[in-house]
Amino acid sequence: MKFVIQRVNHASVTVDGQTVGSIGKGLLILFGAGKGDTEEMLPKFVDKITKLRIFSDENDKINLSLLDVGGELLVVSQFTLYADCRKGNRPSFFDALEPDRADALYEKFVALCREKVTKVETGSFGAHMRVDLENDGPFTVVLDSRDFFKESSNERREN
């Protein structure tokens, strides 16, 4: 999975001119699922994202998490996070998870977020969406399952 996490003052997503999700202060998360990603990975990401200390404290130090500030989440599916642009000029999406399985992971991720965060809004999986946001900072973080679930260095040396 890939997550692009943006600290925002507010964000919203519209489909066909209708707002389907809107938040105030919190995080906009662009979510992409790739081949090899599993439901078992999701709790680790939910925990990491909700506890990332990327909000300012009273001394303007980046020291507080989404949970600390009572922030909100807007989660938007985005398979294009798996674009491979290494060859030619047309991106390949070979590594993106097929839509049915990606949607299931997306829905499970949202459900797990709702267990920890008071307000979680979403886009519409597979729809053409317009995302509006006011990035705070700007502050953007990228998380990738390949970085969190690598083989240990000993396992790589043995193979």
Disulfide bonds with the S-S distance in Angstrom:
none
